[in-house]
Every structure is written in structure tokens, then in C-alpha cells.
């Protein structure tokens, strides 16, 4: 009986306070980063060999030809006197990119991406030769090499061809070795900063509040994106491990994002609508051509005549009704009301734009 009463009380609480059950507390590590801890972009130029006749045409790509000659010279093969005789189609010049993770140490392995630079048609099965990867400061931080995989299918015949995916771009898992560290130490200094991925003053204050309540008064909000942490005479690594697992409820601004190209609409939970009346309808005109052919009798001097016949139908959707949305309706009420009107995504875009123009949409409208 006691267990039954507890379950009944819980169900009653969820009924009286539906928003409490819908709260989405998330870890601080999922909405904020430690400033200064980030990835670094690397880039390099290299050669892919071993292609099955799908590489660059050396006559059309000077950089591929010169790179091939330079590589062979470094390996002790002189081809300067035989430039015109170079006609291989099994090599391609490529650009190599990678992301160097934070705290990557010398000897670590990272993934690399390869993209054709010339007129190669397929990089499947090729092997990337040793390629230095440089950062923005011009220093080499990693070296890549290995057999790449495109994940694409390309087949060509005499009269037709088929391509699935992008055969001129591929990846090598763990294809580069880190050669140089990026110096950064969390345990040095007395202060660190948490940077919110989505700047919001309310969320920043909630983070500072839960941190101060759990580990002591070390957090202070400096702006909507930044929470300053003071680790004076304290274990920074241990405190960060505790702080990143604390949970807060993030707050977001009311925004409606519309992608007109795909008809996608995304609305936040804080979107509200003032009292407004909505009527939606279309005028659809269908024109169908069904020509009739008049055939003359045999042995007559008549000719065959095609008689055009056009059928026009007009639908104005008179059954559509005027709908009224009350002031302060929630996202769920808005969606239910518009669904009741039979509104599709494409029509919903124009309706939301009209509601915003009327000043009844209490949210930012972002059209992409």
C-alpha cells in the first residue's frame, strides 16, 4: 500500500508540474569548453601513387609532373632529361588535411583526409607517400602516409558510367603520426576560463552557481560566454574533473530556424506566439492536354487532323478555416494548431514569416 501511494504521488506531481519532468539537465562538459583547449588545423601537399590509370594527366598538370620529378631526384633517380617521356597515369597530386587534437603527444596517431588537386578521376586504392603536415605557424606537426579509402563506387563503360560517392576524396584512419606537441598545461597558473558554446547569460550564471555550491566560491561570470575559475592554491586538474560532470539546465533564446531549400523548420522550446488569427489556403490550377486525332476515311482526299482539347480544373480549397492562436501559446500548442489547419512545412514557412511580420512571433526568425 505504501508503495502504491508513493507511485500515485509521483504521477500526481508529474501531472501538476509537467515542465519539471521535461527539464533537461546536462553536464557542463557538454555545453562549455576550457578556453585554450582546442584543435589545430594541419595541411600538406603530397602525392598518391598506385592508381589504376585514374590519376592526373602529366601534360595538363605541371605541379604533378614537377612533384614527381622532384620526388624521384630525392630518391636518386634523374628524370630531368626525360621529361617528355613521362606519361604515367597512376599518380595524383593531393591536398592532405587533418585536425590535431588538444594534448596530442609525439607519437600519437590521427586521421587525415585526402582530396585530389588535379584532374584525377578516382583515388580508390592509392597510397599516399610521406607528406609533412604544417600548422598556421609553418611548423611540421605531423607526417602522413598510408593507403587511402574513398568509400565510393565508380564504374565506366563505352556508353555509360555510374558514380556513387566522391571517388576523388578519401581518408586514412590513423594515417598520420604526431611529430610535435602543442604546449599547453592545465595545471600551470591560478586561473582558467570556461567558454560556453552557445553564449547565454542565464546559463553562465547557473554554471557559476552550481560550481560555487559544490566546490566553493571559485567561479565568476565575466560575460555571457565566459565563466572564470580561480584555482589559487588548489588542485586545478581534480577540480576540473569534478566541475565538468556537474549538471545544469541550459537556457536558450527563443529562435525559429528555417531552411527554405529543404523545407526544414526548427523551433526552440521558448518560442511564444501572441494572439493572432491565421487563414491558409491555395489556388491550384491544373491544365491537362488530351488531343484527339481525326482520321479521314479510306481512299478519301482528306488529311489527318489533330484536334486539341484542354481540360482546366481550379481548386481554391474553400474548406480551409480561419484559426486563432491565443496569446502566449507554447511550441506544442503552435504545432498542434497549425497541424489542425492542415499546414505542410512549405506553407508553415510563409505563415511563420507572416506572423513575424505582424509582430506576433516572440522569437528571432533565422532564414537560411
Beta strands, then each sheet from edge to edge (+ up, - down):
strand 1: 25-27
strand 2: 32-34
strand 3: 40-49
strand 4: 91-100
strand 5: 109-116
strand 6: 127-134
strand 7: 140-147
strand 8: 153-156
strand 9: 161-164
strand 10: 169-178
strand 11: 191-196
strand 12: 219-223
strand 13: 226-230
strand 14: 247-249
strand 15: 255-259
strand 16: 264-267
strand 17: 272-273
strand 18: 276-279
strand 19: 284-289
strand 20: 292-294
strand 21: 305-307
strand 22: 310-315
strand 23: 322-325
strand 24: 361-362
strand 25: 364-367
sheet 1: 1+ 14-
sheet 2: 2+ 11- 13+ 12-
sheet 3: 3+ 4- 5+ 10- 7+ 6- 3+
sheet 4: 8+ 9-
sheet 5: 16+ 15- 25-
sheet 6: 17+ 24-
sheet 7: 18+ 23-
sheet 8: 19+ 22-
sheet 9: 20+ 21-
end
